[in-house]
Amino acid sequence: MKRKIFLTLCFIMIVASTVYGGDNRVGLTLIPPGTITNKVDLDIRAGIVNQGTEQQDFKISIYLNNVEQQSLLHYSTITLPIGASHSIKYVLNTTDKVGNNRIILRVEDGKQSYEVTKKFEVIESDIRSTRLIDGAWAGIYHWSEIEGKHWNADIKQMTDAQWHEMVRSMHNIGMDVIVIQEVFRNQEYVGQHKMNVDNYPGKAFYPSELYPDRVPIMAHDPLEAILSEADKLGMSVMMGVGMFAWFDFSAESLEWHKQVAKELWNKYGSHPSFYSFYISEECAGNLYNSEQTYEMQLVRKKEICDFFREFKKYIKKFAPEKPIMLATNSMGVLDGADAYPALLQNLDILCPFGFARMPKGDLTGKEAADILQNFCDDAGAHLWFDLEAFLFNPDNSLYPRPIEEIIHDLTLLDNFEKVLCYQYPGVFNDPKMSRRIGEKRTIKLYQQYQKYMNDVKRMRRNNK
């Protein structure tokens, strides 16, 4: 009996993203998560943190599907000083991996063995995209009262239980990646404020100890509600670290993001669905936004590259396997060509938007997508698609985009390994939800997309 108890204590296994045991933390992330086509390589990230009081040695093994020698993808040994972290990246070609699979990470420290497992599905395809929407932004409250005119009053009344409902409704139509747009509301812009970490006036969407003032919404902790429901359903949540100020990647913004990211990790990092960090500030495709002088354009480009280099370095200390994502627009990308290589060295996922509304004289949406794909391929980064599922009314309020236009984008722009849409609340509505968020026509879009999704999946089955 004592031997059985000893073995139980010495082997810790979890089918999730992270396992803690003894003095160490071990984590596993797959980029992209969930379902991919066999034209997309799987980026496997393993992370280890020595949280103990002495230097430790580790044996690290990564397996495909079974823990056996012929399934071993990677093996290494490392030594980590106190407080140090280590990450491993292994890229798996999926051409012949069609079907359901799993990646198994096993780490041994001489005292304990840790095992973390993540599942993924590969489908046969002649393109990179699944031609489905794999996830969506979920703004807790829309940043613009004008744009969110048709749903802000409704979403403000959402309870924690109704956030659970919304996560389930997203899962029901295959939107299994949730991007929380921001965790603080603060409406400022780069170069137009004098904020720092000490005088930051923003209000939180969750119980923050850093900045306790709260946005007046009904839900007590929508982040906990989203994460806990996503845990049950095997979904992935990208935590929106923001808003400091739109387009602001200054030293002050970097320090604020570090502190908020650490608080979010301390509060929510044990959730299996906590997938990544998403920087909420956004940026133009030129990487300098609306700066008019060449000198200031260079300043902004340097700031954004410095920001992600330092932020990545900081996150690696406690969550070395967690990716970082930024959404940019698709406009003026050639003007940013000199800065993208440095930026993408420290940005795991670039998720641009706006391909359907390229300005006159710029590239076409398809041309911009192809150029960004080349930038990402050269840097070993990932290109996802932020599909706009909305259109603007004459008063600039948002309304659901016709399903035909959404399908057109999914068909035309087929190089993206993951497609996320902006956004779910106020644009899509499950008719079974206890509260409708926004206009009645949001229900129609939900039903139309659900039919499209089912048709695509039926065609896949028939083609097997």
C-alpha positions as CSV (number, residue, x, y, z in Angstrom):
1,M,0.0,0.0,0.0
2,K,2.8,2.4,0.9
3,R,4.4,1.7,-2.5
4,K,1.2,2.6,-4.3
5,I,0.9,5.9,-2.5
6,F,4.6,6.6,-3.2
7,L,4.1,6.0,-7.0
8,T,1.0,8.2,-7.0
9,L,2.9,11.0,-5.5
10,C,5.8,10.6,-7.8
11,F,3.8,10.6,-11.1
12,I,1.6,13.6,-11.9
13,M,-0.5,13.5,-15.1
14,I,-3.0,15.9,-16.5
15,V,-4.9,16.2,-19.8
16,A,-4.7,20.0,-19.9
17,S,-2.2,22.7,-20.6
18,T,-0.2,23.0,-17.3
19,V,0.7,20.8,-14.4
20,Y,2.2,21.9,-11.1
21,G,3.9,19.6,-8.7
22,G,6.6,19.8,-6.1
23,D,8.9,22.6,-7.1
24,N,8.1,22.8,-10.8
25,R,5.6,24.0,-13.4
26,V,5.3,22.1,-16.7
27,G,3.2,23.4,-19.6
28,L,2.3,22.4,-23.2
29,T,0.8,24.5,-26.0
30,L,-0.1,23.6,-29.6
31,I,-0.1,26.3,-32.2
32,P,-2.7,26.2,-33.8
33,P,-5.0,24.5,-31.3
34,G,-7.9,22.1,-32.2
35,T,-8.5,21.3,-35.8
36,I,-6.0,22.0,-38.6
37,T,-5.5,20.9,-42.2
38,N,-2.6,18.7,-43.3
39,K,-1.1,21.7,-45.1
40,V,-0.3,23.3,-41.7
41,D,2.6,22.4,-39.6
42,L,1.9,22.0,-35.9
43,D,4.1,24.1,-33.6
44,I,4.6,22.3,-30.3
45,R,5.7,24.4,-27.4
46,A,6.8,22.9,-24.1
47,G,7.7,25.0,-21.0
48,I,9.4,24.3,-17.7
49,V,9.8,26.6,-14.7
50,N,12.0,25.6,-11.7
51,Q,10.1,27.1,-8.8
52,G,12.1,25.3,-6.2
53,T,14.9,26.3,-3.9
54,E,17.8,24.6,-5.7
55,Q,19.2,23.9,-9.1
56,Q,17.4,21.0,-10.9
57,D,18.1,18.6,-13.8
58,F,15.3,17.7,-16.2
59,K,14.7,15.0,-18.8
60,I,12.2,16.1,-21.5
61,S,10.4,13.8,-23.9
62,I,7.7,14.7,-26.4
63,Y,5.6,11.9,-28.0
64,L,3.0,11.6,-30.7
65,N,0.0,9.6,-29.7
66,N,1.8,6.9,-27.6
67,V,4.6,6.9,-25.0
68,E,6.9,4.6,-26.9
69,Q,10.3,4.9,-28.6
70,Q,9.0,4.9,-32.1
71,S,6.6,7.8,-31.3
72,L,9.3,10.0,-29.7
73,L,9.5,13.4,-31.4
74,H,12.0,15.1,-29.1
75,Y,14.3,14.2,-26.2
76,S,16.7,16.5,-24.3
77,T,18.2,17.1,-20.9
78,I,18.6,20.5,-19.2
79,T,19.7,22.0,-16.0
80,L,17.8,24.9,-14.6
81,P,19.0,27.3,-11.8
82,I,16.6,28.4,-9.2
83,G,13.8,30.5,-10.7
84,A,14.9,29.8,-14.3
85,S,12.6,28.7,-17.1
86,H,13.1,26.8,-20.4
87,S,11.1,26.4,-23.5
88,I,11.2,23.9,-26.4
89,K,9.8,24.4,-29.9
90,Y,9.2,21.4,-32.1
91,V,7.5,21.7,-35.5
92,L,5.6,18.7,-36.7
93,N,4.7,18.2,-40.4
94,T,1.1,17.0,-40.5
95,T,0.9,15.8,-44.1
96,D,0.5,12.2,-43.1
97,K,-1.2,12.8,-39.7
98,V,-4.8,12.9,-40.9
99,G,-7.2,12.0,-38.0
100,N,-7.3,12.5,-34.3
101,N,-4.0,12.8,-32.5
102,R,-2.4,13.8,-29.3
103,I,0.9,15.2,-28.1
104,I,2.3,13.9,-24.9
105,L,4.9,15.9,-22.9
106,R,6.8,14.0,-20.2
107,V,9.2,15.7,-17.9
108,E,11.3,14.0,-15.2
109,D,13.2,15.8,-12.5
110,G,14.7,12.9,-10.6
111,K,12.0,13.0,-8.0
112,Q,8.8,13.3,-10.0
113,S,7.5,12.6,-13.5
114,Y,5.1,15.1,-15.0
115,E,2.9,14.3,-18.0
116,V,0.8,16.8,-20.0
117,T,-1.4,15.8,-23.0
118,K,-3.0,17.9,-25.7
119,K,-5.3,16.6,-28.5
120,F,-5.5,17.9,-32.0
121,E,-7.3,16.9,-35.3
122,V,-5.8,17.0,-38.8
123,I,-8.1,17.0,-41.8
124,E,-7.2,16.3,-45.4
125,S,-7.2,19.4,-47.6
126,D,-5.6,21.1,-50.6
127,I,-5.4,24.5,-48.7
128,R,-4.2,25.7,-45.3
129,S,-7.6,27.0,-44.1
130,T,-10.4,24.8,-42.7
131,R,-12.8,27.4,-44.4
132,L,-14.6,27.6,-41.0
133,I,-14.5,30.2,-38.3
134,D,-12.4,28.7,-35.5
135,G,-13.0,31.3,-32.9
136,A,-14.1,34.8,-32.1
137,W,-13.4,37.9,-30.1
138,A,-15.6,38.4,-27.0
139,G,-15.6,41.9,-25.8
140,I,-16.9,42.1,-22.2
141,Y,-18.3,45.6,-23.2
142,H,-17.7,47.3,-26.5
143,W,-15.1,50.0,-26.3
144,S,-17.2,52.4,-28.5
145,E,-20.7,53.4,-27.5
146,I,-21.3,54.3,-31.2
147,E,-20.1,51.0,-32.6
148,G,-21.7,49.0,-29.8
149,K,-24.9,50.9,-30.0
150,H,-27.1,47.9,-30.6
151,W,-25.7,45.7,-27.8
152,N,-23.8,47.5,-25.1
153,A,-27.0,48.0,-23.0
154,D,-27.7,44.3,-23.2
155,I,-24.1,43.0,-22.6
156,K,-23.8,45.2,-19.5
157,Q,-26.6,43.2,-17.9
158,M,-24.9,39.8,-18.6
159,T,-24.6,37.7,-15.4
160,D,-21.7,35.3,-14.7
161,A,-24.1,32.4,-15.6
162,Q,-25.0,34.0,-18.9
163,W,-21.3,34.3,-19.8
164,H,-21.2,30.5,-19.2
165,E,-24.1,30.2,-21.6
166,M,-22.4,32.3,-24.3
167,V,-19.3,30.2,-24.2
168,R,-21.4,27.1,-24.7
169,S,-23.2,28.8,-27.6
170,M,-19.8,29.6,-29.2
171,H,-18.7,26.0,-28.8
172,N,-21.9,24.8,-30.5
173,I,-20.9,26.4,-33.8
174,G,-17.2,25.5,-33.5
175,M,-15.9,28.8,-32.3
176,D,-13.6,27.2,-29.8
177,V,-11.0,29.9,-29.5
178,I,-12.1,32.9,-27.5
179,V,-10.2,36.2,-27.6
180,I,-11.1,38.4,-24.7
181,Q,-10.6,41.8,-26.3
182,E,-9.5,43.7,-23.1
183,V,-9.6,43.3,-19.4
184,F,-9.5,47.1,-18.6
185,R,-11.5,49.9,-20.3
186,N,-9.5,53.1,-20.9
187,Q,-10.1,55.3,-23.9
188,E,-6.7,56.9,-24.7
189,Y,-4.5,57.0,-27.7
190,V,-0.7,56.9,-28.2
191,G,1.0,60.3,-28.0
192,Q,-2.1,61.9,-26.5
193,H,-1.8,61.2,-22.8
194,K,0.6,61.3,-19.8
195,M,-0.2,58.0,-18.2
196,N,2.1,55.6,-16.4
197,V,1.5,52.6,-14.1
198,D,1.0,54.9,-11.1
199,N,-1.6,57.2,-12.5
200,Y,-3.4,54.8,-14.8
201,P,-7.2,55.7,-14.6
202,G,-8.7,52.6,-16.4
203,K,-11.4,50.4,-14.9
204,A,-11.3,46.6,-14.7
205,F,-13.7,43.9,-16.0
206,Y,-12.5,41.6,-13.2
207,P,-11.5,41.8,-9.5
208,S,-8.1,43.4,-10.0
209,E,-5.8,44.3,-7.0
210,L,-3.6,46.5,-9.2
211,Y,-6.4,48.8,-10.3
212,P,-9.6,48.0,-8.3
213,D,-12.0,50.5,-9.9
214,R,-14.5,48.4,-11.9
215,V,-16.5,48.9,-15.1
216,P,-20.1,49.0,-14.0
217,I,-21.3,45.6,-15.4
218,M,-23.6,43.0,-13.8
219,A,-21.1,40.1,-13.9
220,H,-18.7,39.9,-10.9
221,D,-15.9,38.0,-12.8
222,P,-16.7,37.3,-16.4
223,L,-13.1,36.2,-17.0
224,E,-13.5,33.4,-14.5
225,A,-16.9,32.5,-16.0
226,I,-15.4,32.3,-19.5
227,L,-12.4,30.3,-18.5
228,S,-14.2,27.8,-16.3
229,E,-16.8,27.0,-18.9
230,A,-14.1,26.8,-21.6
231,D,-12.2,24.3,-19.4
232,K,-15.2,22.0,-19.5
233,L,-15.5,22.1,-23.2
234,G,-11.8,21.9,-24.2
235,M,-11.7,25.4,-25.6
236,S,-8.8,27.9,-25.8
237,V,-9.0,31.4,-24.3
238,M,-6.6,34.2,-25.4
239,M,-6.3,36.7,-22.5
240,G,-6.6,40.3,-23.7
241,V,-3.9,42.3,-21.9
242,G,-5.2,45.9,-22.3
243,M,-6.3,48.5,-22.7
244,F,-3.5,50.9,-21.7
245,A,-3.9,53.1,-24.8
246,W,-4.7,52.4,-28.4
247,F,-1.6,51.8,-30.6
248,D,0.7,52.5,-27.6
249,F,3.8,50.4,-27.3
250,S,5.9,52.9,-25.3
251,A,8.0,52.0,-22.3
252,E,5.2,53.1,-20.0
253,S,2.8,50.8,-21.8
254,L,5.2,47.9,-21.6
255,E,5.5,48.2,-17.8
256,W,1.7,48.3,-17.4
257,H,1.3,45.2,-19.6
258,K,3.9,43.3,-17.6
259,Q,2.1,44.0,-14.3
260,V,-1.3,43.2,-15.7
261,A,-0.2,40.0,-17.4
262,K,1.4,38.8,-14.2
263,E,-1.8,39.5,-12.2
264,L,-3.9,37.7,-14.8
265,W,-1.5,34.7,-14.7
266,N,-1.5,34.6,-11.0
267,K,-5.3,34.7,-10.9
268,Y,-6.2,32.6,-13.9
269,G,-3.1,30.7,-15.1
270,S,-4.2,27.4,-13.6
271,H,-7.1,27.1,-16.0
272,P,-6.5,24.5,-18.7
273,S,-8.2,26.8,-21.2
274,F,-5.8,29.8,-20.6
275,Y,-4.1,29.5,-24.0
276,S,-2.2,32.7,-24.6
277,F,-1.7,36.4,-24.1
278,Y,-3.3,38.8,-26.6
279,I,-2.1,42.5,-26.7
280,S,-5.2,44.6,-27.1
281,E,-3.7,47.8,-28.4
282,E,-3.8,46.9,-32.1
283,C,-1.8,48.6,-34.8
284,A,-1.9,49.7,-38.4
285,G,-0.3,47.4,-41.0
286,N,2.4,50.0,-41.6
287,L,3.4,49.6,-37.9
288,Y,3.5,53.4,-37.3
289,N,-0.2,54.2,-37.5
290,S,-0.9,57.8,-38.4
291,E,2.5,59.4,-37.7
292,Q,3.3,61.9,-40.5
293,T,7.0,62.5,-40.1
294,Y,9.7,59.9,-41.1
295,E,11.3,60.4,-37.7
296,M,8.2,59.6,-35.7
297,Q,7.4,56.6,-38.0
298,L,10.8,55.2,-37.1
299,V,10.1,55.8,-33.4
300,R,6.8,53.9,-33.5
301,K,8.4,51.0,-35.4
302,K,11.2,50.8,-32.9
303,E,8.7,51.0,-30.0
304,I,6.6,48.1,-31.2
305,C,9.6,45.9,-31.8
306,D,11.1,46.7,-28.4
307,F,7.8,46.1,-26.7
308,F,7.3,42.6,-28.0
309,R,11.0,41.7,-27.4
310,E,10.8,42.7,-23.8
311,F,7.2,41.4,-23.2
312,K,8.1,38.0,-24.6
313,K,11.2,37.9,-22.4
314,Y,9.1,38.7,-19.4
315,I,6.3,36.2,-20.1
316,K,9.0,33.5,-20.6
317,K,9.9,33.7,-16.9
318,F,6.6,32.2,-15.7
319,A,4.8,30.9,-18.8
320,P,7.5,30.1,-21.4
321,E,5.2,28.0,-23.6
322,K,2.4,30.5,-23.9
323,P,2.2,32.4,-27.2
324,I,1.6,36.1,-27.7
325,M,-0.8,37.5,-30.3
326,L,-1.4,41.0,-31.9
327,A,-4.1,42.1,-34.3
328,T,-3.1,44.6,-36.9
329,N,-5.0,45.9,-39.9
330,S,-4.0,44.8,-43.4
331,M,-3.3,48.2,-44.8
332,G,0.0,49.7,-45.7
333,V,1.9,46.5,-45.0
334,L,4.7,47.3,-47.5
335,D,5.4,50.5,-45.5
336,G,6.1,48.3,-42.5
337,A,8.2,45.8,-44.4
338,D,11.5,47.0,-42.8
339,A,10.1,46.3,-39.2
340,Y,8.1,43.1,-39.6
341,P,11.2,40.8,-39.4
342,A,12.2,42.2,-36.0
343,L,8.6,42.3,-34.7
344,L,7.8,38.7,-35.7
345,Q,10.9,37.3,-34.0
346,N,9.1,37.9,-30.7
347,L,5.4,37.8,-31.8
348,D,4.1,34.2,-32.1
349,I,0.8,35.0,-33.8
350,L,-0.1,37.9,-36.1
351,C,-3.9,38.2,-36.7
352,P,-4.7,41.0,-39.2
353,F,-8.1,42.3,-40.2
354,G,-9.6,44.6,-42.8
355,F,-8.9,42.7,-46.0
356,A,-12.4,43.3,-47.3
357,R,-12.0,47.1,-47.1
358,M,-8.6,47.9,-48.5
359,P,-8.2,51.6,-49.4
360,K,-7.8,52.7,-53.0
361,G,-4.2,52.6,-54.1
362,D,-3.2,49.9,-51.6
363,L,-2.7,46.2,-52.3
364,T,-5.7,43.9,-52.7
365,G,-6.7,41.9,-49.7
366,K,-5.3,38.8,-51.2
367,E,-2.0,40.4,-52.0
368,A,-1.7,41.8,-48.5
369,A,-2.5,38.4,-47.0
370,D,0.2,36.7,-49.2
371,I,2.8,39.2,-48.2
372,L,2.1,38.9,-44.5
373,Q,2.2,35.1,-44.9
374,N,5.7,35.5,-46.3
375,F,6.8,37.7,-43.5
376,C,5.5,35.1,-40.9
377,D,7.0,32.2,-42.7
378,D,10.4,33.8,-42.8
379,A,10.3,34.5,-39.1
380,G,8.7,31.2,-38.0
381,A,5.6,33.0,-36.8
382,H,1.9,32.2,-37.4
383,L,-0.6,34.1,-39.5
384,W,-4.2,33.9,-38.4
385,F,-7.2,35.8,-39.9
386,D,-9.3,38.3,-38.0
387,L,-12.4,38.1,-40.2
388,E,-14.8,41.0,-39.8
389,A,-18.3,39.6,-39.3
390,F,-19.8,43.0,-39.1
391,L,-20.6,46.1,-41.3
392,F,-21.0,49.7,-40.5
393,N,-24.4,51.5,-40.5
394,P,-24.5,55.2,-41.6
395,D,-24.1,56.2,-38.0
396,N,-21.1,53.9,-37.6
397,S,-22.9,51.4,-35.4
398,L,-22.1,47.8,-36.2
399,Y,-24.5,45.2,-37.5
400,P,-24.2,41.6,-38.6
401,R,-22.5,41.1,-42.0
402,P,-24.5,39.0,-44.6
403,I,-23.5,35.4,-44.5
404,E,-22.7,35.4,-48.2
405,E,-19.9,38.0,-47.6
406,I,-18.5,36.0,-44.7
407,I,-18.4,32.8,-46.8
408,H,-16.7,34.8,-49.7
409,D,-13.9,35.8,-47.3
410,L,-13.5,32.3,-46.0
411,T,-13.3,31.0,-49.6
412,L,-11.0,33.7,-51.0
413,L,-8.5,34.0,-48.2
414,D,-7.5,30.4,-47.8
415,N,-3.9,30.7,-46.6
416,F,-4.7,31.3,-43.0
417,E,-4.1,28.4,-40.6
418,K,-6.8,29.7,-38.2
419,V,-9.7,32.1,-38.7
420,L,-11.1,34.1,-35.8
421,C,-13.9,36.6,-36.3
422,Y,-14.7,40.0,-34.7
423,Q,-16.8,39.5,-32.8
424,Y,-19.3,37.1,-31.3
425,P,-21.3,39.2,-28.7
426,G,-23.7,41.5,-30.5
427,V,-23.1,39.9,-33.9
428,F,-24.1,36.3,-33.4
429,N,-26.8,35.1,-31.0
430,D,-27.8,31.5,-30.1
431,P,-31.6,31.5,-30.1
432,K,-31.4,29.3,-27.0
433,M,-29.6,32.0,-25.0
434,S,-31.5,33.3,-22.0
435,R,-30.6,36.9,-23.0
436,R,-30.3,38.2,-26.6
437,I,-27.3,40.5,-27.0
438,G,-28.1,43.0,-29.7
439,E,-30.5,42.9,-32.6
440,K,-32.8,40.1,-33.7
441,R,-30.9,39.6,-36.9
442,T,-28.0,38.3,-34.9
443,I,-30.0,35.1,-34.4
444,K,-30.4,34.8,-38.2
445,L,-26.6,35.0,-38.7
446,Y,-26.0,32.4,-36.0
447,Q,-28.4,30.0,-37.7
448,Q,-27.0,30.7,-41.2
449,Y,-23.5,30.2,-40.1
450,Q,-24.4,27.0,-38.2
451,K,-26.0,25.6,-41.4
452,Y,-22.8,26.6,-43.4
453,M,-20.6,24.9,-40.8
454,N,-22.7,21.7,-40.9
455,D,-22.6,21.7,-44.7
456,V,-18.8,22.0,-44.8
457,K,-18.4,19.1,-42.3
458,R,-20.9,17.0,-44.3
459,M,-18.9,17.5,-47.4
460,R,-15.7,16.5,-45.6
461,R,-17.3,13.2,-44.5
462,N,-18.6,12.5,-48.0
463,N,-15.2,13.0,-49.5
464,K,-13.5,10.5,-47.2
